[in-house]
Amino acid sequence: MAGAMTHVVYTDDTGTAYRMRIAQWVATLTGATAATTEPNPPKGLRPRRRYARITATGREQAIVIPDVGATQWTAAEGTAVTLETGVFGSTGVAATLQGRTGERKKAI
């Protein structure tokens, strides 16, 4: 699932805002704010992710969640979402939210 990319504001667990590059469809899905003057994230920061299982194939897709307040982060497992395929004019594919992993920081 590729496609156009964009820079958004990623707020880490301490409240610090960083500029992160993610797929445009993920930014739209999560309602992320466009980045302006935020610094790049430090090396060793692994962003939080939510996983979604594509209904038709059973394949799992990881989604970076820029803000813990996003519905996709707080929603219960099994919640239905529509993921984009990254193909222009695509209508997306049905999926259900699964588990999630919090962010990790490693001093490098």
C-alpha positions as a Markdown table, in Angstrom:
| # | Residue | x | y | z |
|---|---|---|---|---|
| 1 | Met | 0.0 | 0.0 | 0.0 |
| 2 | Ala | 2.0 | 2.9 | -1.3 |
| 3 | Gly | 1.0 | 6.2 | -2.8 |
| 4 | Ala | 1.6 | 9.9 | -2.1 |
| 5 | Met | 3.4 | 10.9 | 1.0 |
| 6 | Thr | 3.0 | 13.9 | 3.3 |
| 7 | His | 4.6 | 15.5 | 6.4 |
| 8 | Val | 2.5 | 15.5 | 9.5 |
| 9 | Val | 2.9 | 16.5 | 13.2 |
| 10 | Tyr | 3.7 | 13.4 | 15.3 |
| 11 | Thr | 3.3 | 14.1 | 19.0 |
| 12 | Asp | 5.3 | 11.7 | 21.1 |
| 13 | Asp | 4.4 | 10.3 | 24.5 |
| 14 | Thr | 6.1 | 13.2 | 26.3 |
| 15 | Gly | 4.1 | 15.8 | 24.3 |
| 16 | Thr | 6.9 | 16.9 | 22.0 |
| 17 | Ala | 5.9 | 17.5 | 18.4 |
| 18 | Tyr | 8.0 | 16.3 | 15.5 |
| 19 | Arg | 7.7 | 16.3 | 11.7 |
| 20 | Met | 7.1 | 12.8 | 10.3 |
| 21 | Arg | 6.6 | 11.6 | 6.8 |
| 22 | Ile | 3.7 | 9.2 | 6.3 |
| 23 | Ala | 1.4 | 8.1 | 3.5 |
| 24 | Gln | -1.2 | 10.7 | 2.5 |
| 25 | Trp | -4.1 | 8.2 | 3.0 |
| 26 | Val | -2.9 | 7.4 | 6.5 |
| 27 | Ala | -2.8 | 11.2 | 7.3 |
| 28 | Thr | -6.4 | 11.5 | 6.0 |
| 29 | Leu | -7.6 | 8.4 | 7.9 |
| 30 | Thr | -6.1 | 9.6 | 11.2 |
| 31 | Gly | -7.0 | 13.3 | 10.7 |
| 32 | Ala | -3.3 | 14.3 | 11.2 |
| 33 | Thr | -2.2 | 17.9 | 11.1 |
| 34 | Ala | 0.1 | 19.0 | 8.4 |
| 35 | Ala | 3.7 | 19.8 | 9.6 |
| 36 | Thr | 5.1 | 23.3 | 9.3 |
| 37 | Thr | 8.1 | 24.1 | 11.5 |
| 38 | Glu | 8.4 | 21.0 | 13.7 |
| 39 | Pro | 11.9 | 19.4 | 13.9 |
| 40 | Asn | 12.6 | 15.9 | 12.6 |
| 41 | Pro | 12.2 | 13.1 | 15.2 |
| 42 | Pro | 15.4 | 12.0 | 17.0 |
| 43 | Lys | 17.2 | 8.9 | 15.8 |
| 44 | Gly | 15.9 | 5.8 | 17.7 |
| 45 | Leu | 12.3 | 6.9 | 17.8 |
| 46 | Arg | 10.0 | 4.1 | 16.7 |
| 47 | Pro | 6.5 | 5.5 | 16.2 |
| 48 | Arg | 3.3 | 4.0 | 17.7 |
| 49 | Arg | 1.4 | 1.8 | 15.3 |
| 50 | Arg | -2.1 | 0.3 | 15.0 |
| 51 | Tyr | -2.7 | -2.9 | 13.0 |
| 52 | Ala | -5.6 | -3.6 | 10.8 |
| 53 | Arg | -6.6 | -6.9 | 9.2 |
| 54 | Ile | -7.8 | -6.6 | 5.6 |
| 55 | Thr | -11.2 | -8.4 | 5.5 |
| 56 | Ala | -10.9 | -10.0 | 2.0 |
| 57 | Thr | -7.4 | -11.4 | 2.3 |
| 58 | Gly | -6.6 | -11.6 | 6.0 |
| 59 | Arg | -3.4 | -9.7 | 5.5 |
| 60 | Glu | -2.3 | -7.3 | 8.3 |
| 61 | Gln | -1.4 | -3.7 | 7.7 |
| 62 | Ala | 0.5 | -1.4 | 10.1 |
| 63 | Ile | -0.6 | 2.2 | 10.4 |
| 64 | Val | 1.5 | 4.9 | 12.1 |
| 65 | Ile | -0.8 | 6.9 | 14.5 |
| 66 | Pro | 0.6 | 10.5 | 14.9 |
| 67 | Asp | -1.6 | 11.4 | 17.9 |
| 68 | Val | -2.9 | 9.3 | 20.8 |
| 69 | Gly | -6.2 | 11.1 | 20.6 |
| 70 | Ala | -6.9 | 9.7 | 17.1 |
| 71 | Thr | -10.0 | 7.5 | 16.9 |
| 72 | Gln | -7.9 | 4.7 | 15.3 |
| 73 | Trp | -5.7 | 4.6 | 18.4 |
| 74 | Thr | -8.5 | 4.6 | 21.0 |
| 75 | Ala | -11.0 | 2.4 | 19.1 |
| 76 | Ala | -11.7 | -1.2 | 20.2 |
| 77 | Glu | -10.3 | -4.2 | 18.4 |
| 78 | Gly | -12.7 | -5.3 | 15.6 |
| 79 | Thr | -13.7 | -1.7 | 14.7 |
| 80 | Ala | -14.3 | -1.5 | 10.9 |
| 81 | Val | -12.1 | 0.9 | 8.9 |
| 82 | Thr | -11.4 | 1.5 | 5.2 |
| 83 | Leu | -7.8 | 1.4 | 4.1 |
| 84 | Glu | -6.5 | 2.9 | 0.9 |
| 85 | Thr | -4.5 | 0.9 | -1.6 |
| 86 | Gly | -2.5 | 4.0 | -2.7 |
| 87 | Val | -3.7 | 3.7 | -6.2 |
| 88 | Phe | -5.2 | 6.9 | -7.7 |
| 89 | Gly | -9.0 | 6.7 | -7.8 |
| 90 | Ser | -9.1 | 3.6 | -5.5 |
| 91 | Thr | -12.1 | 3.2 | -3.2 |
| 92 | Gly | -10.1 | 1.4 | -0.6 |
| 93 | Val | -10.4 | -1.9 | 1.1 |
| 94 | Ala | -12.5 | -3.0 | 4.2 |
| 95 | Ala | -10.5 | -3.9 | 7.3 |
| 96 | Thr | -10.9 | -4.3 | 11.0 |
| 97 | Leu | -8.6 | -2.8 | 13.7 |
| 98 | Gln | -6.5 | -5.2 | 15.6 |
| 99 | Gly | -3.7 | -4.8 | 18.2 |
| 100 | Arg | -1.3 | -1.9 | 18.6 |
| 101 | Thr | 2.2 | -1.1 | 19.7 |
| 102 | Gly | 3.3 | 2.0 | 21.6 |
| 103 | Glu | 6.3 | 4.1 | 20.6 |
| 104 | Arg | 9.8 | 3.2 | 21.6 |
| 105 | Lys | 12.8 | 5.4 | 22.1 |
| 106 | Lys | 16.3 | 4.1 | 22.0 |
| 107 | Ala | 19.3 | 6.3 | 22.7 |
| 108 | Ile | 21.7 | 6.1 | 19.7 |
